[in-house]
Amino acid sequence: MAVTIIVVIIVLIVLSKKNKVISPIDEIKNLKLTNRRYKNAAGQISILDDSHPAIIMFKEILTKVENGDPNAAWAIGGFYESGNITLDRDNLFPKNREKALWWKIKAAEEGSSHAQFQLGQMYHFGLEDSLVKTNIKEAIKWYSRAVENGDFYALLALGELYFYKYDNEIEIEIPQDYKKAFEYLSRAIEHKSTKQFGISVTQYGLYNAALKLGEMYASGSGVKQDLILAYKWFKIGGFDPDTHHKYPLKGKLSESDTKKANELVEEWRKQHSNAL
C-alpha cells in the first residue's frame, strides 16, 4: 500500500512538471544555443560558444526584454521568424511563426513605434512570406498607434492610403479621403525628423509628401485650391511646377505670384536647412 502511494506521488510530480506552463521568457532562457556547430557565410564550420558575438548580443537582448524594452521583444520575434541567431543562415534558433508574431505584437503593444509601424506594414501588404495576411483595418490600427508615438513613416503610410483610390478590397476598408490624406502628409513633411535629419533619412518620404500636397493644392482636393502653394510644394518635391505631368502651372500664376511662391520655397528650405 505504501509503495503504491509513493508511486502515485512520483507520477503526479512528473505529470505536474510535464504540464507546467513555461513563460515565453523562461522558454527562451531554456534554449540550448551554445556549443553548437553551423556553417558560416564563408562555408567554414563555426562553433556558437559564450564568446561568440551573437550569443553576447542575444544575452543583452534577453536582459533588455526582462527590463521591459519593447524593441528587444521585436528582436526576439525576428529570431523566431528567421530561425537564425547569427548573421548567417545558421538555423540554430527554433523557427516558429506563431511565436514570432506573438513577440512582435508584444513589442507593438508595449509601445515600440518601430514595431507598430512594421506591424502596420505586415498587415498592409500581407506578402507571401509574411506572418499575417492583408488586413487593412489592422494596418490602420498599428499605423495610427505609431503616429501617436511620433513615427514619421506611419504618417506617410496613412497619408498615401487615404490619397489613392484602390480597385481592390482595400477600397472597401478605406475609401479615398483627401482631407485625411492632406492632414497626415502635412504632418509628415513638418515632422521633427525632417528638420533634424533632413534628406539623409526622409528624402523619399519628403519628395512624395511634397508632390502629393502640391497635387491637392492644384486640384483643390481635400483643401482649398491654391496655385501658389501648389507651386511651392511641387518645387520642394523636386518637380518643375511649370511642366508638372498632371497639373502644369505654366501661365497660370502671375509674375508676382510666382515670385511669392519661390519666396515660400526658400523660406521653407531655410527652416529645414538639413532637408531638401
C-alpha positions in Angstrom: 0.0 0.0 0.0 2.8 2.4 1.0 4.7 1.6 -2.2 1.6 2.3 -4.3 1.1 5.7 -2.7 4.8 6.5 -3.3 4.4 5.5 -7.0 1.3 7.6 -7.4 3.0 10.7 -5.8 6.0 10.3 -8.1 3.7 10.0 -11.2 1.8 13.1 -10.1 5.1 15.1 -9.6 6.3 14.0 -13.1 3.0 15.0 -14.7 2.9 18.3 -12.9 6.3 19.2 -14.2 5.4 18.0 -17.7 2.3 20.1 -17.8 3.8 23.2 -16.2 3.2 26.3 -18.2 6.5 28.0 -19.0 6.5 31.7 -19.6 7.8 32.9 -23.0 10.8 34.5 -21.4 11.7 31.3 -19.4 11.2 29.3 -22.6 13.9 31.4 -24.3 16.2 31.1 -21.3 16.0 27.4 -21.5 17.1 27.2 -25.1 20.4 25.4 -25.7 22.1 27.7 -28.1 25.8 27.4 -27.2 28.3 24.7 -28.2 26.5 24.1 -31.5 28.1 24.0 -34.9 27.0 25.8 -38.0 28.3 26.7 -41.4 29.1 30.4 -41.8 28.9 32.5 -44.9 32.4 31.5 -45.9 31.5 27.9 -45.8 33.5 27.2 -42.7 32.3 25.4 -39.6 31.9 27.7 -36.7 31.0 27.0 -33.1 28.5 29.1 -31.2 30.1 29.5 -27.7 29.6 32.0 -25.0 32.2 34.3 -26.5 30.5 34.4 -29.9 29.2 37.9 -30.7 25.7 36.5 -31.5 25.5 34.9 -28.1 26.7 38.1 -26.3 24.2 40.1 -28.3 21.4 37.6 -27.5 22.1 37.8 -23.8 22.0 41.6 -23.9 18.6 41.4 -25.8 17.3 39.0 -23.2 18.2 41.3 -20.4 16.5 44.2 -22.1 13.4 42.0 -22.6 13.3 41.3 -18.9 13.7 45.0 -18.2 10.6 45.7 -20.4 12.3 47.0 -23.6 9.7 46.5 -26.4 12.3 46.8 -29.2 14.2 43.9 -27.7 10.9 41.9 -27.8 10.7 42.7 -31.5 14.2 41.3 -31.9 13.2 38.0 -30.3 10.3 37.9 -32.8 12.9 38.2 -35.5 14.8 35.3 -34.2 11.7 33.1 -34.2 10.8 34.2 -37.7 14.1 33.6 -39.3 15.3 30.7 -37.3 18.8 32.3 -37.1 20.7 33.8 -34.3 23.8 34.8 -36.2 24.1 36.9 -39.4 24.4 33.6 -41.3 21.6 31.1 -42.1 22.6 29.0 -39.1 19.1 27.5 -38.3 20.1 27.4 -34.7 17.1 29.2 -33.3 13.8 27.3 -33.2 11.8 28.7 -36.1 8.2 29.3 -35.1 5.9 31.7 -36.9 3.2 31.8 -34.2 5.8 32.7 -31.5 7.4 35.2 -33.9 4.1 37.0 -34.3 3.4 36.8 -30.5 6.7 38.6 -29.7 6.2 41.2 -32.4 2.7 42.0 -31.3 4.0 42.2 -27.7 6.6 44.7 -28.8 4.0 46.9 -30.6 1.5 46.7 -27.7 4.3 47.7 -25.2 4.9 50.9 -27.2 7.6 50.4 -29.7 6.8 52.8 -32.6 9.1 50.8 -34.8 7.2 47.6 -34.1 3.9 49.4 -34.5 4.9 50.7 -38.0 6.3 47.4 -39.1 3.2 45.5 -38.0 1.2 48.1 -40.0 3.3 47.2 -43.0 2.8 43.5 -42.4 -0.9 43.8 -42.3 -1.0 46.4 -45.1 0.9 44.3 -47.7 0.5 40.7 -46.4 3.3 39.4 -48.5 3.5 35.7 -49.3 6.2 35.0 -46.6 4.6 37.4 -44.1 3.4 36.2 -40.7 -0.1 37.7 -41.4 -2.5 38.1 -44.2 -3.5 41.5 -45.5 -5.9 43.2 -43.1 -6.3 46.9 -43.8 -8.2 47.6 -40.5 -5.3 46.1 -38.6 -2.8 48.1 -40.7 -4.5 51.4 -40.0 -4.8 50.5 -36.3 -1.0 49.9 -36.0 -0.1 52.8 -38.3 -2.2 55.1 -36.1 -0.6 53.8 -32.9 2.8 54.5 -34.5 1.7 58.0 -35.4 0.7 58.6 -31.8 4.3 57.7 -30.9 5.6 60.2 -33.4 6.6 57.9 -36.2 7.4 59.7 -39.5 6.9 56.8 -41.8 3.5 55.9 -40.4 2.3 59.4 -41.2 3.4 58.8 -44.8 1.7 55.4 -44.9 -1.6 56.7 -43.7 -1.4 59.7 -46.0 -0.8 57.5 -49.0 -3.6 55.1 -48.0 -6.1 57.9 -48.0 -4.7 59.6 -51.0 -5.1 56.8 -53.5 -8.2 55.2 -54.9 -7.9 51.5 -54.9 -9.6 49.0 -57.2 -9.4 46.0 -54.9 -10.5 45.0 -51.4 -8.6 47.8 -49.8 -11.1 50.3 -51.1 -13.9 48.6 -49.1 -12.0 49.2 -45.9 -10.5 52.6 -46.6 -12.3 54.8 -49.1 -10.3 57.7 -50.7 -10.3 60.7 -48.4 -8.2 63.7 -49.5 -8.9 65.6 -46.3 -7.3 62.9 -44.2 -4.5 62.4 -46.8 -3.8 66.2 -46.5 -3.7 66.0 -42.7 -1.2 63.2 -42.5 1.0 64.3 -45.3 1.2 67.8 -43.9 2.2 66.5 -40.6 4.8 64.2 -42.2 6.5 67.0 -44.1 6.8 69.1 -41.0 7.8 66.2 -38.8 10.8 66.7 -36.4 12.8 64.2 -38.4 12.6 66.5 -41.4 14.3 69.3 -39.5 16.7 67.1 -37.5 17.9 64.6 -40.1 16.8 66.1 -43.4 17.3 64.4 -46.7 19.6 61.7 -45.4 16.7 60.0 -43.6 13.4 61.2 -45.1 14.3 62.0 -48.7 11.9 59.6 -50.3 9.1 60.5 -48.0 9.7 64.2 -48.3 9.6 64.2 -52.1 6.4 62.1 -52.2 4.6 64.0 -49.5 5.5 67.4 -51.1 4.3 66.3 -54.5 1.0 65.0 -53.2 0.4 68.2 -51.3 1.1 70.1 -54.5 -1.4 68.0 -56.4 -4.1 68.5 -53.7 -3.5 72.3 -53.7 -3.5 72.3 -57.5 -6.8 70.4 -57.8 -8.5 71.7 -54.6 -8.8 68.1 -53.3 -9.1 68.0 -49.6 -8.0 71.6 -49.3 -8.9 74.9 -50.9 -7.3 75.3 -54.3 -4.2 77.5 -54.0 -1.8 77.5 -57.0 0.9 79.4 -55.2 1.1 76.7 -52.6 0.8 74.0 -55.3 3.9 75.7 -57.0 5.7 75.7 -53.7 5.2 72.0 -52.9 5.9 70.9 -56.5 9.2 72.7 -56.4 10.1 71.3 -52.9 9.2 67.9 -54.2 11.8 68.2 -57.0 9.4 68.9 -59.9 9.4 71.9 -62.3 5.9 73.4 -61.4 5.5 74.7 -65.0 5.8 71.3 -66.5 4.3 69.0 -63.9 2.9 66.0 -65.7 -0.6 66.2 -64.1 -1.0 69.8 -63.2 1.3 72.0 -65.2 1.2 75.6 -63.8 2.9 77.4 -66.7 0.9 80.6 -67.4 -1.4 80.1 -64.5 0.4 82.3 -62.0 1.2 86.0 -62.4 4.8 87.1 -62.1 4.2 88.4 -58.6 2.5 85.1 -57.5 5.4 83.1 -58.9 7.9 85.3 -57.0 5.9 84.8 -53.8 5.8 81.1 -54.4 9.6 81.0 -54.8 10.0 83.0 -51.6 7.9 80.4 -49.8 10.1 77.7 -51.1 13.3 79.5 -49.9 11.7 80.2 -46.6 10.8 76.5 -46.1 14.3 75.4 -47.1 15.9 77.8 -44.6 13.7 76.4 -41.8 14.6 72.9 -42.9 18.3 73.6 -43.5 19.2 69.9 -43.4 16.4 68.9 -45.8 15.7 69.4 -49.4 
